[in-house]
């Protein structure tokens, strides 16, 4: 190994969470190095959030337009798949990270390409693609932001079947004729929405009783109904037993428990994520390789005062925006400690605590209809021991929704803490519903009293008038 190069902070992993740590630490005047083994920008930029939304945007726009009188006939034909893919490729930078590198260099960060491993206390060893070795030493902090990868179940025939993961599903250059999707969470339903609209015949196989199990049950029900109406087959309560691929390019056959078989041209396994920690040197600091990295609310690893973990790898909230939020928190903590500004503000909603991970977690699912939620579901609030009630309203009964689309179908729910008269959670399902989410996030994170929400007047006629209807229903 070469002699160690010293920085104030070393970040292991160059996805959105890692990049945001760099942004905060450089803004605080700390020298920072970033290590990345693949494309700088990470999973979100090239194989997840960005390409999936580029694929879905024309799908949802066409669906909305088809519900507008005077416009529906103009968009009756199929999507231009080639143009959709070109748009997706543009937003991924054609899977090149030049723009990300330019930004990092513009803020004065040092980028090391290669595989990084913890190398004992405050050190990271980097092996470049050319076989060069470097040791980076951190004066103040090492931050792990290596993210996750898709889980491929160890089922008979799976290895030879070469299934798609989210990476192949978001980067494919042509619609498969028949696409089998195993799973019922966000990747499964978004990719089912996209590829069904792009011309594939989609079959969704779900082990559980419904879709989107982390949301209110009605969210998955409405999305499943819409997928079926679009032509997809949605089957719940089924489990895959084995998989067979016919030759190197032939069809793939899924064998369900009980012996039933289904044939497709491609198989997407959307069955969860696992941390990318199996070979990053966790054993050199007393942690378990391959496991999630537990952290406190400041994103610091307990018992190791210089080590932090942000983003998916800490398993607090596997969402890009939460990883970036954690990175801002961790960056502030690192900067404060480096400057000697202690004690830290780590109380609930403090400047150095990632409270939103547990108390005001927002998520938007870009299906047709869209599903968006923040905070606790009714079931989660009840399990946590809160005295609550849910208030529901038909989103399609709001004038703004009716003007947005003929036959608008949707639903809204707010979960009210009856002891404090604040909102613990809000869910919207319907076309365009994702744009309602941030107002709900502010209400939940800000613990805005319901009596004050009465004075937040929604403009007429917008879909946001659903707030007035929910509040009226709560007041009775």
N, C-alpha and C positions, 0 to 999 in steps of 0.2 A: 504494500500500500504506500501511496505517496504521502508526504507530510500533510497534515490536516490544514484545510483552508477555513478560517474562522469567520463566522457571521453572528449577528445577534440572534437571528431566528432562521431555522431550517424547516421548510415545509415539504413533507413527503406526500406527493399527489397533487396533480395540477388541474383538477376539475373545478367547478364553480366554487366549492367550499375552500379549496386550497388557494385559488386565486383571490378570494375575498380576504383571507388571512393576510396574503401579501399586500393587498391594497391598504389594510388597516395598519399593519406594522410599518410599511414604508411611509405612510402618512404621519406616523409618529416619529419618523426619523431613524428607524431601526434598519440596519442592513439585513437583507433577507435573500435566501437562496431557495429556489423551488426545484424539486426533482420530479420528473415525470417519465414513465416508461413507454407511454403511447402518445396520443395526440394531446397537446395542451388545450384545455377546454373540457376534457373529460367526457364521460358517458352522456351527460345531458346535451352537450353541444352537437354530438355526432351520431348518437344511436338511441336517444331517448326523447327528452322534452322537445327539442327544436325540430328534428325531422318528423316526429310523430305529429306535431301540431301543423307543420307544413303540409303533411298529407291530409290532415283532417279539416283544415280551414276551407278548401273548396267543397268538401263533402257537406259541411255544415251550412256554408253559404248557399249552396244549391238547395238543400233541404228547406232553409228559411224562405228562399225565393219561390219555391214551389207552393208555399202557403200564402202568397201575396197575390190578390186579384189583380189582373192586368199584367202580371209578370210571369205567372206560373207557366204559361205556354211557351215563353221564350227560353225556358231552361228545362224543357222536357227531355232533351236528349242525354246521352251518356257524357260522363266527364272525359276530358281530353287527358288520358293517363300520361302521355308523354310530356305534356306541359306541366302536369302536377309533379312528376318526378324531377323535371328540370328545376322547378321552383324549390323543391325539397333539397336538391343538390346545391343550389345557390346558397340556401340558408345554412348548410353544413360546410360551406367553403370548399365544396367538392372534396371533403375529408382531408383538408389541409389546414394546418394551424398557424399559418403565417401571420394572420391578424392578431391572434392571441399572443404570439411571441413579440410582435411589434409593441403591443400594449405593455407587456411585462417589462420590456426593455425601456419603454418610455417612462416608467415609474422608478427605474433604477434597480429592478430585481435581477438576480443572476439565475439563469435557467440551466439546469443540468439534465440532459437527456440520458436516460438509462434506468436500470433497475436499482432502486434504493432500498437499503436495509438498515435498521437501527444497529448500531455498532457499540453498544454499551452506553455509558452515561453521556448524554448531550452530543452524541456523534451519530452520523449517518454515512454509511459506505455506499458509493455509487459505482456501478459497472456500466460503462457506456456500450452502445451497440457495437462499437469497434473493439471492445475488450479492454478499454482503458479503465483504470481504477482511481477513484478519488475518495478522500475522507473529508467530510464537512463537519466542523465543530460549531456548536451553538452556545453563545454566551448565556442566553436567557431561556430559550425554549425550542423544542422540536414539536412540530404539529403533524400528526398523522391524518391524512385526508385521502386515503386510498380507495374509498368507496366500496362498491359491491359488484358482484357478477351474478348472472342468472343461474338459478339452480336447475340442473337437469337430473330428474329422478333416475336412480339406478334400477331401471326395469329391463327385463330380458329384451334384447334386440335394439335397445335405445342407442347404443354407441354406433351401430352400423346404420341406423336410420337417418343420421345426420339431421336432427331436428333443427328448426329455426329457434332462436331465442329472440329477445327484443331487438338485438342488433340486426339480425337478418330481416326481421319484420319491418324495420324502419328504413332499411337501406336497399331492399330488393328493387330491381329495375323493371319488373314485369309482374302483373297479377297472376298468381297461380290459378289454374282452373277451379280446383277444389282445395280449400284450406281448412284443415282441422286445427282447432285451437283448444288446448287443455288449460283450464284455469278460469276464474271468474272475477278476478280483481281488475285493477285499472289497465294494465297492459293488455289483458285479454279483451276487455270490452272496447277499448279504443281501437285496437288493431282489427277487431271484428267489424267495427263501424267503418273504418277506412277501406279495408280490402273488399268488403261486401259492395261498397259504393263504387269501387274501382273495377268491379267485374268478376270478382271471385265468388264462388258458392261456398259460404262459410258455415261450418258446423262448430258450435261452442259446446265443449264438454266440461261440466262443472261438478266437482265432487260434492260440494255443499248443497244447501237447499236454495240458494239464490245468488245473484250477482252482487258485487260491491259490498261484501260483508262488513266492512268497517263503517259503513254509512247507515242511515235510517233504512229500515227494510223497504220502504216505498221507493227509494232511489233505485235499487236494483230491479224492482218490479217494473217500474216505468221504462227503464232502459231495456230490459228483456222484452217487453211488449213491442217496443219500437224496432228492435233488431229483428224480431219475428216478422213484423209487418214489412220490413225492408227485404225479407227473403231469407234471412239467416235461420238456421236451425239452432235452438238453444235447449240443451238437455241438462237437467240438474240431477243430483243424486247418483251420478255415474262415476266409475273409477276405471282408469286404464290399467290393464294387467300386463300387456306386452306390446311390442311394436315390431313390424317387419317391413323392410324396404326391399322392393323388387329391383335387384341389380343396383347399379351406381346412379341411375337417373330415373328409374321407374317409380311407380306410385308407392305410397306408404300405407300400410294397413295397421290400424289400431285395434287391438283386441281388448274388449271391455271385460270386467269381472262378470262371470256368467257365460262368457263365450261369444257374445255378439261381436261382429267385426264391422269396421267402417273403413272405407278407402278414400284417400285424398292424394293430391299431388304434392302438397307440403304439409308439415306438421309443426305448429308453433307451440312450444312448451312455455307457458306463462304461469309458472308455479312457484314463484318466490325468488328471493335474492339471498346471497351468502356473502360474508365480508371478504374482501381481498386482503387478508392478513396472514396467509399461510406461509409466506416467505419474505417477511419484512423485518425479521430479526426480533420479534417480540420476546423470544426466549432469552435474549441478551439483557433484558430489563425485568425479567421475572414474570412475564405475561405469557399466555397460552397462544401459540401460533394457530391461525385458522379461526380464532374466536372473535366475537364482537368485543370492542374495547369500551369498558364501562368508564363513565366520566361523571363528575359532579355537575351542578348547574352552571358552573363557569367553564365547563368543557375540559377541565383538568383531570388527569388520571389520578385517582386517590392513591396517596402514598408515594407518588413520583412528582415532585413539585415542579419539574421542568417539562413534563410531557403532557401534551394535549391531543385530543382527537375530535375532529369535527366532521359533519356530514354523515352519510349513511353508515360509515364504519362504526359509529358509536351506538347505533340502533335506537336512538331516541325518536327520530322521525325521518323516515326514508323518503324525503321530498327535497328537491333542489332548493326551493326557497327557504326551507328550514336549515339546510346545510349552510347556506349563505348567511342566514341570521346567526347561527351558531358561530360562524367564522367572524362575524362582526363583534360578537360578545367576546370570543377568545382573543381576538386581536386587541380589544380594549383592555382585557385583563393583562395580557402580556406587556402591553405598553405601560400600563399603570404600575405593574410590579417592577419593570425595568427602570422606571423613573423614581421608584421608592415611594409611590403614592399608595400607601396602605393605611388602614385596612380597606379592603375592597367592599363595594356595595353589592353584596350577594344575597340580600333579602329578596322576597318575592317581588317581581317586577323591578328589581334593582338594575342598575346599569351594567352589572357584571354577572347577571343570571339569565339563562335562557328559559325563562318561565313559559313563554309561548309554546314551547315544545309540548307541554303537558296541559296547559290551561286555555290556549287559544290557537289551536293548530288548524290552519286553513288548507283545504284541498279542493281542486277543481278537476272534474273528469270531462273531457271534451268528446262526449258521445252526442247522439241526437235522440233524446234531449240531453242537454248538459246537466251534470249533477255537481253541486257545490255545497260544501259544509265547513263549519268552523266550530271548534269546541267539542263539547260532549253530546253524544246522542242521548235520547231519553233513557235507554237501557244502561248506558255507561253512568249517567248521573244517578240513577237509582242504585246501581251497584256500589257507587261511591258513598252512598248514605245521605245524599241530599234530599230534602223535601221539595219535590218538583212537580210541575204539571207541564204537559205539552199543549201547545196551541197550534192548530193546523188551519190552513186555508187553501182553497183551490186557486192556484196561481192563474189559471185561465179565466177566472171571474173578474180579474182586474182589467179595467179599460185599456191600459197600456199594452197588456198582453194580447188582448183581442185585436188591437190595431197592429201589433207586431206581426201576427200571423193568424190567418183563418184557422179555426179548429185548434187553437193553442191548448195544449195539455201540459199540466204541471202541478206541482204541489209545493207548499212551503210549511215549515215547522219551526217554531222557536221553543226552546226548553227553558222554563222560567224557574229560578230559585225563589221559592215562596217565602223563605225567611229573610232574604236580602233584597228581594224584588229587583234582581238583575238577570241578565241572560247568561246561561251556561253554554248554550249551543244553538246554532241556527243551521237549517238545511233548506236549500232551494233545488228543485228539479224542474227543468223546462228549457225550451229554446232560449239561448242568450243568458241563461241564469248565472253563468260564471261571473258576469260583470256586476252582479248584485253582491258578490261575496265580500268585497273589501269593507263595505259599510257594516256588514254583520261582524267582520273581524274587529273593526274599531269598537263596536258596541260591546263585544265579549271581552276583548283585551282591556278596554277602558273601564269595564264594569260600570257602564253607564246606567244609572237608575232608570227604571221604566218610566217613571214620572217625567224625567227629562227627555226621554225619547219621544214623548208626545209633542215636544217642541221642535223636533227635527222633521220639518214638513216636507214630504216628498212632492216633487213637481208633478203636475197633472198635464197630460196623461202619460205617465211612464210606468214601466213594470215595477219600479221601486215603490209605487203606491201600495204594494203588498204589505209594507211595513205598517201602514195605517190600518189595514184590514186585520193584521195579526194583533195589533195593540187593541183595537176595538173588541176583538174576540176575547182577549184576555180580560179586559175591563168588564165585558158583559153588558 
